[in-house]
Amino acid sequence: MSEELYVSRMFTPVNSFTEGVEGPACDREGNLYAVNYARQHTIGKVTPEGECSIFLELPDGSIGNGIRFNRAGDMFIADYTNHNVLRVDMQACARARSLAERNAAIHVHAHEPTMNQPNDLAIMANDILFASDPNWAESWGQIWRVDVDGRVTLLETGMGTTNGIEVSPDERTLYVNETVQRNIWAYDLSPTGEISNKRLLIQFPDYAMDGMRCDVAGNLYVTRWGKGTVAKVSPQGEVLLEIQLAGAKCTNIAFGGPDGRTCYVTVADRGNVETFRVEHPGRSWQLWQTSQGR
């Protein structure tokens, strides 16, 4: 019997997260993490069986947005209120016996006061990070690179409201979308994280965009904020299909599951996570398979 693909189902209960739910990412064991579980300033953990708990309380008024993991398994969080990219030592968290001990594993990896607000993150296999940086009030944005030592470099400014950001499976392309302008831009990407040759991949005629992720075939899965769908877009910029969600304000997406073919979508207006199955594993899952860990 063939598996049912592209049909969304509820994964966590409605209102288990706040309307600020964002930044889904899976660890090597298949646990899902997303920001603002139960209340703001938290990172929630959801097991593959759907059991939810508070994993971290962010310090000093920090609120997370995008989450990514590096090869060693450490978690990186875009902290938009304090202009930081935070790093969480996940080995220390595994040894911790309390929430307070896990919170002690949170460190500032990069701080840049001239950022509007680091929003979403993308990562290369060599652990170089990219951060989108929108100015929502004035509808413009920037792109930053964050090197493995925490050094921050501005790659482009004067863009539209930069939001979703992702690296292609072959690591030769960086994708960045602009929510208000409804554009997805593609850049040539060098092994050291330099970008060039900007071109328009696609412009949507309506609705906004938020987070997006690639599968191993190079397709982009793009959350369509307000429309309540996830668009599957080919590397050539063709919309292949759209997956209908129960909620309308989908904020971001991650791949996980035992074979990497399970998508998890954070949904703001329902305060929860939805899930559906797809044909190809996600690039993020593939990175775990090739990672040696510590």
Phi, psi and omega per residue, in radians:
M1 nan 2.247 -3.081
S2 -1.282 2.613 -3.129
E3 -1.376 2.503 3.103
E4 -1.421 2.077 -3.099
L5 -1.873 2.728 3.000
Y6 1.062 0.517 3.062
V7 -2.035 2.021 -3.031
S8 -1.446 2.479 3.102
R9 -2.343 2.750 3.092
M10 -1.251 2.340 3.124
F11 -1.894 -0.784 3.037
T12 -2.018 2.726 -3.105
P13 -1.073 2.628 3.044
V14 -1.023 2.360 3.140
N15 1.189 0.319 2.985
S16 -1.240 -0.536 2.995
F17 -1.868 2.895 3.028
T18 -1.397 3.099 3.077
E19 -1.191 -0.145 3.054
G20 -1.542 0.241 -3.133
V21 -1.030 2.305 -3.040
E22 -2.858 3.121 2.887
G23 1.064 0.700 -3.113
P24 -1.163 2.471 3.061
A25 -2.765 2.506 -3.123
C26 -1.848 2.472 3.043
D27 -1.511 -3.088 -3.062
R28 -1.136 -0.490 -3.117
E29 -1.492 -0.070 3.103
G30 1.650 0.057 3.046
N31 -1.277 2.484 3.120
L32 -1.765 2.411 3.071
Y33 -2.130 2.480 3.079
A34 -2.664 2.754 -3.035
V35 -1.499 2.675 2.994
N36 1.140 0.896 2.998
Y37 -1.412 2.239 3.105
A38 1.241 -0.709 3.107
R39 -2.751 2.902 3.110
Q40 -1.116 2.836 3.070
H41 1.305 0.175 -3.123
T42 -1.971 2.864 2.869
I43 -2.030 2.152 3.111
G44 -1.645 2.621 3.069
K45 -2.067 2.296 3.112
V46 -2.179 2.116 3.127
T47 -1.232 2.887 3.092
P48 -1.011 -0.370 3.116
E49 -1.529 -0.060 3.094
G50 1.640 0.211 3.120
E51 -1.434 2.193 -3.026
C52 -1.835 2.562 3.040
S53 -2.772 2.844 3.031
I54 -1.392 2.141 -3.138
F55 -1.642 -0.722 -3.113
L56 -2.481 2.653 2.903
E57 -1.982 2.070 -3.094
L58 -1.310 2.517 -3.039
P59 -1.513 2.900 2.877
D60 0.960 0.637 3.116
G61 1.319 0.156 3.137
S62 -1.156 2.477 3.003
I63 -2.253 2.227 -3.087
G64 -1.459 2.838 3.027
N65 -2.379 -1.706 3.129
G66 -1.238 2.566 3.063
I67 -2.243 2.450 3.014
R68 -2.492 2.769 3.055
F69 -2.035 2.511 3.056
N70 -1.653 -3.065 -3.081
R71 -1.085 -0.609 -3.119
A72 -1.334 -0.178 -3.130
G73 1.694 0.016 3.102
D74 -1.261 2.567 -3.137
M75 -1.669 2.390 3.023
F76 -2.034 2.385 -3.053
I77 -2.233 2.230 3.003
A78 -1.339 1.960 -3.140
D79 -1.739 1.708 -2.948
Y80 -1.372 -0.427 -3.124
T81 -1.307 -0.554 -3.089
N82 -1.927 0.212 3.053
H83 1.031 0.697 -3.110
N84 -2.080 2.767 2.711
V85 -1.949 2.055 -3.118
L86 -1.589 2.617 3.041
R87 -2.097 2.346 3.112
V88 -1.994 2.116 3.090
D89 -1.311 1.753 -3.032
M90 -1.289 -0.404 3.036
Q91 -1.190 -0.704 3.074
A92 -1.124 -0.656 3.098
C93 -1.101 -0.662 -3.137
A94 -1.139 -0.520 3.125
R95 -1.472 -0.333 -3.037
A96 -1.178 2.557 -3.141
R97 -1.904 0.040 -3.126
S98 -2.672 2.883 3.062
L99 -1.056 -0.715 3.141
A100 -1.067 -0.681 3.115
E101 -1.212 -0.640 3.071
R102 -1.158 -0.719 3.126
N103 -1.036 -0.538 3.131
A104 -1.189 -0.220 3.136
A105 -1.547 0.054 3.126
I106 -1.535 2.250 3.137
H107 -2.312 2.696 3.018
V108 -1.428 1.980 3.106
H109 -1.435 -0.709 -3.132
A110 -2.601 2.476 3.075
H111 -2.343 2.284 3.132
E112 -2.449 1.782 -3.054
P113 -1.146 -0.337 -3.135
T114 -1.495 -0.024 3.012
M115 -1.162 2.495 2.927
N116 -1.114 -1.071 3.062
Q117 -2.984 1.952 3.078
P118 -1.030 2.244 -2.930
N119 -1.957 -1.236 3.132
D120 -2.052 2.770 -3.094
L121 -2.166 2.578 2.930
A122 -2.250 2.759 -3.089
I123 -2.472 2.472 3.029
M124 -1.570 2.911 3.133
A125 -1.123 -0.412 3.095
N126 -1.529 0.161 3.055
D127 1.369 0.140 2.969
I128 -1.224 2.302 -3.127
L129 -1.806 2.686 2.973
F130 -2.209 2.482 3.136
A131 -2.222 2.262 2.960
S132 -1.403 2.692 -2.959
D133 -2.575 1.370 -3.080
P134 -1.426 2.654 2.884
N135 -1.941 1.700 -2.997
W136 -1.156 -0.660 -3.059
A137 -1.132 -0.584 -3.058
E138 -1.954 0.077 3.044
S139 1.017 0.783 3.004
W140 -2.430 3.032 -3.081
G141 -2.879 3.128 -3.054
Q142 -2.476 2.989 2.996
I143 -2.241 2.349 3.087
W144 -2.102 2.604 2.932
R145 -1.872 2.405 3.080
V146 -2.097 1.924 -3.110
D147 -1.303 2.959 -3.035
V148 -1.122 -0.387 3.087
D149 -1.558 0.086 3.128
G150 1.550 -0.011 3.119
R151 -1.223 2.371 -3.031
V152 -1.932 2.327 -3.136
T153 -2.268 2.263 3.061
L154 -1.369 2.107 -3.111
L155 -1.619 -0.685 3.107
E156 -2.737 2.515 3.067
T157 -2.279 3.091 3.131
G158 1.205 0.416 3.107
M159 -1.557 -3.071 2.939
G160 -1.303 -2.901 -3.079
T161 -1.306 1.512 -3.105
T162 -1.066 2.383 -3.063
N163 -2.493 -1.632 -3.136
G164 -1.118 2.473 -3.097
I165 -2.577 2.427 -3.061
E166 -2.760 2.676 3.082
V167 -1.820 2.419 3.124
S168 -1.236 2.811 -3.105
P169 -1.050 -0.566 3.116
D170 -1.524 0.018 3.099
E171 1.077 0.412 3.099
R172 -1.765 -0.089 -3.085
T173 -2.379 2.389 2.964
L174 -1.929 2.237 3.099
Y175 -1.844 2.383 3.077
V176 -2.405 2.312 3.075
N177 -1.901 2.808 3.115
E178 -2.100 1.984 -2.981
T179 -1.065 -0.947 -3.044
V180 -1.219 -0.704 -3.081
Q181 -1.443 -0.215 3.054
R182 1.118 0.510 3.106
N183 -1.768 2.587 2.844
I184 -2.060 2.123 -3.140
W185 -1.780 2.559 3.036
A186 -2.059 2.431 3.095
Y187 -2.210 2.539 2.894
D188 -1.162 2.433 -3.073
L189 -2.159 2.251 3.125
S190 -1.583 2.854 3.129
P191 -1.070 -0.354 3.133
T192 -1.730 0.131 3.038
G193 1.526 0.370 3.026
E194 -1.538 2.551 3.130
I195 -2.063 2.636 -3.125
S196 -2.796 3.044 3.017
N197 0.955 0.968 3.131
K198 -1.159 2.321 3.064
R199 -2.576 2.725 -3.117
L200 -1.430 2.132 3.073
L201 -1.431 -0.840 -3.136
I202 -2.824 2.584 2.944
Q203 -2.127 2.183 3.106
F204 -1.428 2.533 -3.091
P205 -1.394 -0.265 -3.069
D206 -2.708 2.917 3.094
Y207 1.056 2.909 -3.087
A208 -1.726 3.063 3.051
M209 -2.209 2.713 3.036
D210 -2.286 -2.190 -3.071
G211 -1.247 2.833 3.118
M212 -2.702 2.651 -3.141
R213 -2.477 2.704 3.126
C214 -1.729 2.587 2.877
D215 -1.626 3.089 -3.048
V216 -1.233 -0.287 3.079
A217 -1.483 -0.059 3.110
G218 1.638 0.016 3.087
N219 -1.293 2.498 3.067
L220 -1.697 2.310 2.995
Y221 -1.807 1.996 -2.943
V222 -2.017 2.147 3.093
T223 -1.345 2.258 -3.101
R224 -1.795 1.557 -3.119
W225 -1.000 2.259 3.133
G226 1.587 -0.499 3.117
K227 -1.574 -0.427 3.131
G228 1.271 0.602 3.081
T229 -2.348 2.852 2.925
V230 -2.013 2.101 3.137
A231 -1.585 2.286 3.012
K232 -1.657 2.020 -3.031
V233 -2.033 2.257 -3.125
S234 -1.242 2.867 3.073
P235 -1.077 -0.273 3.096
Q236 -1.604 -0.019 3.093
G237 1.564 0.338 3.117
E238 -1.698 2.310 3.039
V239 -1.316 1.979 -3.078
L240 -1.472 -0.651 3.090
L241 -2.962 2.935 3.025
E242 -2.267 2.350 -3.129
I243 -1.688 2.156 -3.125
Q244 -1.409 2.312 3.098
L245 -1.852 2.907 3.036
A246 -1.330 -0.653 3.123
G247 -1.609 2.776 -3.092
A248 -1.680 -0.557 -2.995
K249 -1.787 1.255 3.126
C250 -1.363 2.314 -2.997
T251 -1.857 -0.565 -3.094
N252 -2.915 3.012 -3.018
I253 -2.551 2.596 3.060
A254 -2.498 2.726 3.066
F255 -1.842 2.509 3.077
G256 -2.871 -2.584 -3.075
G257 1.478 2.918 -3.072
P258 -1.094 -0.434 3.136
D259 -2.016 0.122 3.108
G260 1.337 0.114 -3.055
R261 -1.825 0.249 3.058
T262 -1.779 2.193 3.079
C263 -1.732 2.409 3.062
Y264 -2.052 2.231 -3.079
V265 -2.116 2.200 3.061
T266 -1.481 2.389 -3.003
V267 -2.260 2.001 -2.987
A268 -1.249 -0.744 -3.034
D269 -1.288 -0.260 3.059
R270 -1.928 -0.141 3.092
G271 1.041 0.744 -3.097
N272 -2.657 -3.007 3.127
V273 -2.124 2.307 2.999
E274 -1.860 2.833 -3.083
T275 -2.506 2.577 3.027
F276 -2.653 2.830 -3.110
R277 -1.754 2.588 -3.111
V278 -2.319 3.066 -3.065
E279 -1.344 -0.714 -3.011
H280 -2.001 2.550 3.051
P281 -1.116 2.787 3.080
G282 -1.399 2.668 3.070
R283 -1.029 -0.691 -3.124
S284 -1.072 -0.705 3.080
W285 -1.130 -0.707 3.115
Q286 -1.054 -0.665 3.115
L287 -1.060 -0.657 3.092
W288 -1.100 -0.648 -3.090
Q289 -1.174 -0.559 -3.121
T290 -1.657 -0.084 -3.114
S291 -1.388 2.454 3.121
Q292 -1.583 -0.233 -3.068
G293 1.195 -2.877 -3.138
R294 -1.558 nan nan
